[in-house]
Amino acid sequence: MRIAADTEPSVPVARIFDCFEYHFRDRGRLAEVTGWDRAIIDMIDAYRGSNAVYCFPTRAEFLDCLPSGFQDVGFHPSGTYDLAADCPIFACEKA
């Protein structure tokens, strides 16, 4: 999501891997400093060479794509965990 905020809503997954590799070249040190399990850190390898693209539109961009005929459109909190504010639940009713 950070890469999308700096560039555009659509982010090639391979770019996410490349960015991670650039910033965290020493995974052993990353694990040591953060206390994260190395196996969890290494899950980023699934992104290497991927053709997938993730899309992170802003709320306004998302709403602009909705067809007419919806009412009570809104984004609602999805919990109290870290990043919950960035992962709302979208709800609406068909008019």
C-alpha positions as CSV (number, residue, x, y, z in Angstrom):
1,M,0.0,0.0,0.0
2,R,2.9,2.3,0.6
3,I,4.2,1.8,-2.9
4,A,0.8,2.6,-4.3
5,A,0.6,5.8,-2.2
6,D,3.9,6.9,-3.8
7,T,3.1,5.8,-7.4
8,E,-0.3,4.6,-8.6
9,P,-3.1,2.3,-7.4
10,S,-1.9,-0.7,-9.4
11,V,1.3,-2.2,-8.1
12,P,3.0,-5.2,-9.7
13,V,3.7,-7.8,-7.0
14,A,7.2,-8.2,-8.3
15,R,7.8,-4.5,-7.5
16,I,6.8,-5.2,-3.9
17,F,9.4,-8.0,-3.7
18,D,12.1,-5.7,-5.3
19,C,11.3,-2.9,-2.9
20,F,11.6,-5.3,0.1
21,E,14.9,-6.7,-1.2
22,Y,16.3,-3.2,-1.6
23,H,15.3,-2.0,1.9
24,F,16.0,-5.3,3.8
25,R,19.0,-6.9,2.1
26,D,20.0,-8.7,5.4
27,R,17.0,-10.8,6.3
28,G,18.8,-12.4,9.2
29,R,19.4,-8.9,10.7
30,L,15.7,-8.0,10.1
31,A,14.6,-11.1,12.0
32,E,17.0,-10.3,14.8
33,V,16.0,-6.6,15.2
34,T,12.2,-7.2,14.9
35,G,11.9,-10.6,16.6
36,W,10.0,-11.8,13.5
37,D,10.3,-15.5,12.6
38,R,12.6,-15.8,9.6
39,A,10.2,-18.2,7.9
40,I,7.5,-15.5,8.0
41,I,10.0,-12.9,6.5
42,D,10.9,-15.4,3.7
43,M,7.3,-15.6,2.6
44,I,8.0,-12.5,0.6
45,D,9.8,-14.8,-1.9
46,A,6.4,-15.8,-3.2
47,Y,6.3,-12.3,-4.8
48,R,9.6,-12.8,-6.8
49,G,8.9,-12.7,-10.5
50,S,5.1,-12.8,-10.0
51,N,2.9,-11.5,-12.8
52,A,0.1,-10.6,-10.4
53,V,-0.8,-6.9,-9.8
54,Y,-2.4,-5.7,-6.6
55,C,-4.7,-2.7,-6.8
56,F,-5.0,-0.2,-3.9
57,P,-7.4,2.5,-5.0
58,T,-8.2,5.4,-2.7
59,R,-11.7,5.5,-1.3
60,A,-12.6,8.2,-3.8
61,E,-11.3,6.2,-6.7
62,F,-13.3,3.2,-5.6
63,L,-16.5,5.2,-5.2
64,D,-16.0,6.8,-8.7
65,C,-16.2,3.3,-10.2
66,L,-19.5,2.3,-8.7
67,P,-22.4,2.3,-11.0
68,S,-25.4,4.4,-10.2
69,G,-28.2,2.9,-8.1
70,F,-26.5,2.4,-4.8
71,Q,-27.4,4.1,-1.5
72,D,-26.1,4.1,2.0
73,V,-22.6,3.7,0.7
74,G,-19.9,3.7,3.3
75,F,-16.7,2.3,4.7
76,H,-16.9,0.8,8.2
77,P,-14.3,-0.1,10.7
78,S,-13.2,-3.8,10.5
79,G,-11.9,-4.0,14.0
80,T,-9.4,-2.6,16.5
81,Y,-6.2,-4.3,15.3
82,D,-3.2,-2.4,13.8
83,L,-4.1,-1.1,10.3
84,A,-7.8,-1.7,10.8
85,A,-8.4,1.9,9.7
86,D,-6.8,1.0,6.4
87,C,-8.8,-2.1,5.9
88,P,-12.5,-1.1,6.2
89,I,-15.5,-3.1,5.2
90,F,-17.4,-1.5,2.3
91,A,-21.2,-1.7,2.5
92,C,-24.0,-0.4,0.4
93,E,-27.6,-1.1,-0.5
94,K,-29.0,-1.4,-4.0
95,A,-31.6,1.4,-4.6
